[in-house]
């Protein structure tokens, strides 16, 4: 069976072959795996790519791998990986504690976070990986931080709304990352059709933390004045809880994933452990996630969607939505 590789896959493969560092190779190889058509004709290629990816990640974690431009690497888990970026004392660690229930080191002195640290945030019935990165300053930005941002699914940029200097501190953060070809954009940002130099545009939310300490709201207004036209801003407070639930939902939306539930004929759907799939996935995507036999031998499927649809027979290319229940039938 022909592989039927897409032009997008071929472009990712070209970037992989031209990559000079291990982090770049990891990023492009992961992109190749995402773009590789999933069918019997590509099973061998998928296995080869996964084996190579595992080897590269092992190399990246070896002592001395920093010479390749990566001082740490945290493998993606669960529904998606979100990294937190910001200047010193912006409130990243306190936000992590509020969102995840973990106990990161928190202090009122710079560089409380000295290395990338992973945490788990629950959103309804799924888990999302949160990575707290060391702060960015004019003098401090490690290559490992940059690579973590490049490969993450989304970014939270955290600003201290209690600090009148926050706009200037953020400009330093944005400027340092722009030097590394990293730019932050709205989720719906349309990328240019052509670019002479590749830019890593990361969808993000600008989290205006400590909003309860901005008594007259003037510092939040300053952040909005400088950034709201280009970036989405959400004010939150870990002390009062204001904005945190909205933030959880917006993080989930930023990941562009859906939750789909499988159902065995004659039984109730399993609603505690959904399959997390990319937005736009069709029936064959859930069939592949459940078991390769369903992917290879699927005869038909039935769909339950809220109160609107109950047991509707659907085709293999039917597009799924968040919360759908699918019953798969083998031929």
C-alpha positions as CSV (number, residue, x, y, z in Angstrom):
1,X,0.0,0.0,0.0
2,X,1.4,3.4,-1.0
3,X,2.2,5.8,1.8
4,X,0.6,8.8,0.1
5,X,2.8,11.3,1.9
6,X,1.4,14.9,1.9
7,X,3.4,18.0,0.9
8,X,3.3,19.1,4.6
9,X,4.9,15.9,5.7
10,X,7.6,16.2,3.0
11,X,8.3,19.8,4.2
12,X,8.6,18.6,7.8
13,X,11.0,15.8,6.7
14,X,13.1,18.3,4.9
15,X,13.4,20.4,8.0
16,X,14.3,17.3,10.0
17,X,17.1,16.4,7.7
18,X,18.4,20.0,7.8
19,X,18.2,20.3,11.6
20,X,21.5,20.9,13.4
21,X,20.5,20.3,17.1
22,X,18.9,17.4,18.9
23,X,15.9,19.6,20.1
24,X,15.2,20.7,16.5
25,X,15.4,17.1,15.3
26,X,13.0,16.0,18.1
27,X,10.5,18.8,17.2
28,X,10.5,18.0,13.4
29,X,10.3,14.3,13.9
30,X,7.3,14.8,16.2
31,X,5.8,16.9,13.5
32,X,6.5,14.2,10.9
33,X,4.7,11.6,13.1
34,X,1.6,14.0,13.4
35,X,1.5,14.5,9.7
36,X,2.2,10.9,8.6
37,X,-1.0,9.3,7.3
38,X,-2.1,6.5,9.6
39,X,-2.8,3.3,7.7
40,X,-1.3,-0.1,7.1
41,X,1.1,1.2,4.4
42,X,2.8,3.5,6.9
43,X,3.0,1.2,9.9
44,X,6.7,0.5,9.4
45,X,7.5,4.2,8.9
46,X,5.6,5.0,12.1
47,X,7.6,2.4,14.1
48,X,10.9,3.7,12.7
49,X,10.0,7.3,13.5
50,X,9.0,6.4,17.1
51,X,12.2,4.4,17.6
52,X,14.3,7.3,16.3
53,X,12.4,9.8,18.5
54,X,13.0,7.6,21.6
55,X,16.7,7.5,20.7
56,X,16.9,11.3,20.3
57,X,15.2,11.9,23.6
58,X,17.6,9.6,25.4
59,X,20.5,11.4,23.9
60,X,19.1,14.8,24.9
61,X,18.9,13.6,28.5
62,X,22.5,12.3,28.7
63,X,25.0,14.4,30.7
64,X,26.7,16.9,28.5
65,X,23.8,17.0,26.1
66,X,23.6,20.8,26.8
67,X,26.2,21.3,24.1
68,X,23.5,20.3,21.7
69,X,21.4,23.2,22.9
70,X,19.1,21.5,25.4
71,X,19.7,21.4,29.2
72,X,16.5,19.7,30.0
73,X,13.7,17.9,28.3
74,X,10.2,17.0,29.6
75,X,8.3,14.5,27.6
76,X,4.7,15.5,26.8
77,X,1.9,13.7,28.7
78,X,-1.9,13.6,28.9
79,X,-4.0,16.0,26.8
80,X,-1.3,18.5,26.1
81,X,1.7,20.4,27.3
82,X,1.5,24.1,28.5
83,X,4.5,26.0,29.6
84,X,4.5,29.1,31.9
85,X,6.8,32.0,30.9
86,X,7.4,35.3,32.6
87,X,9.8,37.7,34.3
88,X,11.0,37.1,37.9
89,X,8.4,37.2,40.6
90,X,5.5,37.4,38.1
91,X,3.5,34.8,40.0
92,X,4.1,31.7,37.9
93,X,4.7,29.3,40.8
94,X,1.7,30.6,42.8
95,X,-0.4,30.1,39.7
96,X,0.9,26.5,39.3
97,X,-0.1,25.8,42.9
98,X,-3.6,27.3,42.4
99,X,-4.2,25.3,39.2
100,X,-2.7,22.0,40.1
101,X,-2.7,21.8,43.9
102,X,1.0,21.0,43.9
103,X,3.5,22.7,46.2
104,X,6.2,24.4,44.1
105,X,8.8,26.6,45.9
106,X,7.4,30.1,46.1
107,X,9.3,33.1,47.2
108,X,9.4,36.9,47.0
109,X,12.9,36.8,45.5
110,X,14.0,36.3,41.9
111,X,14.6,32.9,40.4
112,X,12.6,30.8,42.8
113,X,12.1,28.4,39.9
114,X,15.6,27.3,38.8
115,X,14.7,24.5,36.4
116,X,11.8,23.3,34.3
117,X,9.3,21.5,36.6
118,X,6.2,19.5,35.4
119,X,2.9,19.5,37.1
120,X,-0.6,18.1,36.4
121,X,-3.8,20.2,36.1
122,X,-7.2,18.6,36.1
123,X,-9.8,20.0,33.7
124,X,-13.1,18.2,34.3
125,X,-12.2,14.5,33.4
126,X,-8.8,15.0,31.7
127,X,-5.3,15.9,32.8
128,X,-3.2,18.7,31.2
129,X,0.6,19.0,31.8
130,X,1.8,22.3,33.1
131,X,5.5,23.2,33.0
132,X,6.9,26.0,35.1
133,X,10.0,27.5,33.5
134,X,12.7,29.7,35.1
135,X,12.1,33.4,34.6
136,X,13.4,35.3,31.6
137,X,15.5,38.4,32.0
138,X,17.7,40.5,29.8
139,X,20.7,38.5,31.2
140,X,19.1,35.1,31.6
141,X,17.6,32.8,28.9
142,X,18.8,29.3,28.5
143,X,18.6,27.4,25.2
144,X,16.6,24.7,27.0
145,X,13.9,27.2,28.0
146,X,13.6,28.2,24.3
147,X,13.3,24.6,23.1
148,X,10.7,23.8,25.7
149,X,8.6,26.8,24.5
150,X,9.0,25.7,20.9
151,X,7.8,22.2,21.4
152,X,5.0,23.0,23.9
153,X,1.4,22.9,22.7
154,X,0.6,26.3,24.2
155,X,2.0,29.0,26.5
156,X,0.9,31.0,29.5
157,X,2.8,34.3,29.8
158,X,2.4,35.5,33.4
159,X,2.6,39.2,34.3
160,X,2.5,40.7,37.9
161,X,-0.5,43.1,37.7
162,X,0.6,44.6,41.1
163,X,3.8,45.8,39.5
164,X,3.6,49.0,37.5
165,X,6.7,48.0,35.6
166,X,5.1,44.8,34.2
167,X,4.8,46.1,30.6
168,X,8.5,46.9,30.4
169,X,9.4,43.6,32.0
170,X,7.3,41.8,29.4
171,X,8.9,43.7,26.6
172,X,12.2,42.2,27.8
173,X,10.8,38.7,27.8
174,X,9.2,39.1,24.3
175,X,12.4,40.7,22.9
176,X,14.7,38.0,24.2
177,X,12.5,35.3,22.8
178,X,12.1,37.1,19.5
179,X,15.9,36.9,19.2
180,X,15.4,33.1,19.2
181,X,12.7,33.3,16.6
182,X,9.9,32.7,19.1
183,X,6.8,35.0,18.9
184,X,3.5,34.8,20.8
185,X,0.2,35.1,19.0
186,X,-3.5,34.8,19.5
187,X,-5.0,31.3,18.9
188,X,-6.7,32.4,15.7
189,X,-3.6,34.2,14.2
190,X,-3.3,33.4,10.5
191,X,0.4,32.5,9.7
192,X,2.0,34.2,6.7
193,X,2.0,32.1,3.5
194,X,5.8,32.7,2.9
195,X,8.7,33.5,5.2
196,X,12.4,33.7,4.5
197,X,13.2,32.6,8.1
198,X,11.1,30.2,10.0
199,X,9.4,31.8,13.1
200,X,8.0,29.7,16.0
201,X,4.6,31.3,16.7
202,X,3.1,30.0,19.9
203,X,-0.6,30.4,20.8
204,X,-0.8,31.8,24.2
205,X,-2.8,33.6,26.9
206,X,-1.3,36.6,28.8
207,X,-2.2,35.9,32.4
208,X,-2.5,39.1,34.4
209,X,-1.8,37.6,37.9
210,X,-2.3,39.2,41.3
211,X,-5.2,41.2,39.9
212,X,-6.6,41.7,43.4
213,X,-3.5,43.7,44.4
214,X,-4.1,46.2,41.5
215,X,-6.4,48.2,43.6
216,X,-7.4,50.9,41.1
217,X,-7.0,48.7,38.1
218,X,-4.5,51.0,36.5
219,X,-1.8,48.4,36.0
220,X,-4.2,46.0,34.2
221,X,-5.3,48.9,32.0
222,X,-1.6,49.5,31.1
223,X,-1.2,45.9,30.1
224,X,-4.3,46.1,28.0
225,X,-3.1,49.3,26.4
226,X,0.2,47.8,25.3
227,X,-0.9,44.2,24.4
228,X,-4.6,43.6,24.1
229,X,-4.7,44.4,20.4
230,X,-2.2,41.6,19.7
231,X,-2.6,39.1,22.6
232,X,-5.5,37.7,24.7
233,X,-5.4,38.9,28.3
234,X,-7.1,37.3,31.3
235,X,-6.9,38.8,34.8
236,X,-6.7,36.2,37.7
237,X,-6.1,36.1,41.4
238,X,-4.8,33.0,43.2
239,X,-5.8,34.6,46.5
240,X,-9.5,35.2,45.7
241,X,-9.8,32.5,42.9
242,X,-11.1,35.1,40.4
243,X,-10.6,34.0,36.8
244,X,-9.1,30.6,37.6
245,X,-12.0,28.5,36.3
246,X,-12.1,30.6,33.1
247,X,-8.4,30.1,32.7
248,X,-8.7,26.3,32.9
249,X,-11.4,26.3,30.2
250,X,-9.3,28.6,28.0
251,X,-6.2,26.4,28.4
252,X,-8.3,23.4,27.3
253,X,-9.6,25.4,24.3
254,X,-6.1,26.5,23.4
255,X,-5.0,22.8,23.0
256,X,-7.4,22.2,20.1
257,X,-8.4,18.7,21.4
258,X,-11.7,17.0,21.9
259,X,-12.9,14.3,24.3
260,X,-14.5,11.3,22.7
261,X,-16.0,8.3,24.6
262,X,-16.2,4.8,23.3
263,X,-19.2,2.6,23.9
264,X,-19.6,-1.2,23.8
265,X,-22.8,-2.3,22.1
266,X,-25.5,-2.9,24.7
267,X,-23.6,-1.2,27.5
268,X,-23.2,2.4,28.8
269,X,-20.4,4.6,27.6
270,X,-17.3,5.0,29.7
271,X,-17.4,8.7,30.6
272,X,-14.6,8.8,33.1
273,X,-11.6,8.1,30.7
274,X,-12.2,9.8,27.4
275,X,-10.0,9.4,24.4
276,X,-8.3,12.8,23.8
277,X,-8.0,13.5,20.0
278,X,-7.0,16.5,17.9
279,X,-9.9,18.8,17.0
280,X,-11.3,17.8,13.6
281,X,-10.7,14.0,14.1
282,X,-13.0,11.6,12.3
283,X,-14.4,8.2,13.2
284,X,-11.3,6.4,12.0
285,X,-9.2,8.4,14.5
286,X,-11.2,7.1,17.4
287,X,-11.1,3.6,15.9
288,X,-7.3,3.7,15.7
289,X,-7.1,4.9,19.3
290,X,-9.3,2.1,20.6
291,X,-7.5,-0.7,18.8
292,X,-5.8,-1.4,15.5
293,X,-8.5,-4.1,14.8
294,X,-11.2,-1.4,14.7
295,X,-9.1,0.7,12.4
296,X,-8.5,-2.2,10.0
297,X,-11.9,-3.9,10.2
298,X,-14.4,-1.2,11.1
299,X,-17.8,-1.9,9.4
300,X,-19.8,1.1,10.8
301,X,-20.2,3.3,13.8
302,X,-23.1,4.8,15.8
303,X,-23.1,8.2,17.4
304,X,-24.6,9.7,20.5
305,X,-24.3,13.5,20.8
306,X,-26.1,15.2,23.8
307,X,-29.9,15.3,23.5
308,X,-29.7,15.8,19.7
309,X,-28.4,12.5,18.3
310,X,-28.9,9.0,19.7
311,X,-27.5,5.9,17.9
312,X,-27.1,7.6,14.5
313,X,-25.2,5.4,12.0
314,X,-22.2,7.4,10.7
315,X,-19.5,7.0,8.1
316,X,-15.8,6.6,8.6
317,X,-15.0,10.2,7.7
318,X,-17.7,11.7,10.0
319,X,-16.2,14.6,12.0
320,X,-16.4,14.3,15.8
321,X,-17.0,16.9,18.4
322,X,-16.1,17.3,22.1
323,X,-18.3,15.0,24.2
324,X,-19.3,12.6,21.4
325,X,-20.0,9.0,22.2
326,X,-19.1,6.5,19.5
327,X,-20.0,2.8,19.3
328,X,-17.7,0.9,16.9
329,X,-18.8,-2.3,15.0
330,X,-16.4,-4.7,13.3
331,X,-17.1,-6.1,9.9
